[in-house]
């Protein structure tokens, strides 16, 4: 959500920043709504003052015996209460709702150092890590070697439909080991507090974390009007909604391993084969709540926490700075980590770390009180994957595959695998 006072002060700058994201200018219409609403609010305040003054004057007129004046005043009060005030209140409500709806549909403004571009082709590669493995055989995609290892796409589809997968045996254990390993790294080494949040949330939580109304079609809704979380960013971030935090000298850092659910409404035809794009998946999420002056450094730190997982698993990756046209709706700056998949011969996204600024905080009214000040200010929020568990499993399968169809277990996961060092294909 954007600050209307800032838009009033700098409408041209606001439209120029939106133009960098390929969005049309909005300030003329928005400020027209704002002016009309403020005019109505002024009229409403005047009408309330007239009602209060007339109500007080009725007693004085009655006391002085001026019954005609008293009756005139009573008629004025009746008209104000019955007609004028309800009309002005309804006008203010309608204009306010229209303005809020318009503000809610405007994406966050990009940070100054975000490159301008229309799509992912114009993202900027900032760094790479790791050596791509040289195979003495033709590496295969995970969808080809997975079924013999217990990655059952057919049974998943029979149970729940397309984009669901059934895992069994050691590959299910490896999937669980990856999540446990990620949680341990984030909590024991990176200072994140482990949480176990609900995976069903209400409208307020989805709206407050900018998932509504923009992404309603990409989410699953229950028959009792709750939402299955698209990511635990939603409950973790919303945990500070309505709060005034008194001590933010150190950022609040939260992590959780949860199921996530996405309808993938906008991905028709993309990644229909394999384990990359599922309706149900698991992710270890990182969320930070901090002071505005700390958010840039926290963004770099969060991204490094995600990178450290890939490095511990010895998976080659690259860091990409997303351009204005490829960033998410709520982000002001985003780093994507893309892992190398030798079977596909391509880098694929495995983590996205975003600095959201105060965009979500304004929507959910999350504030803090700067030390020594009476006024409050909005916090900054950040979120990132640390990592997407299923995509990490895919990366392990493709990078650690052997010619016989087996998959070696990364050394970092040995403590979690109970002595299993290799996933063996079924006979």
Secondary structure, DSSP 4 states (H G I P E B T S, - for coil): ---HHHHHH-HHHHHHHHHHTTPPP-HHHHHHHHHHHHHHHHHHHHHHHHHHHHHHHHHHHHHTT-HHHHHHHHHHHHHIIIIIHHHHHHHHHHHHHHHHHHHHTSPPPPPTTSPP-SSGGG-EEEEEESPPPPPSS----HHHHSGGGTEEHHHHHHHH-TT--EE-THHHHHHHHHHHHHHHIIIIIS-PEE----SEE-HHHHHHTT-TTTTGGGS-B-TTS-EE-SSTHHHHHHTTTT-EES--SS-EEEEEEEEEE---TT-TTSS-SSSSS-SEEEEEEEEEEE-GGGHHHHHHHHHHHHHHHHHHTT--EEEEEPPTTTS-TT-SEEEEEEEEETTTTEEEEEEEEEEEETHHHHHHT-EEE-TT-SSEEE-EEEEEEEEEHHHHHHHHHHHSB-TTS-EEPPGGGGGGTTT--EEPPP-
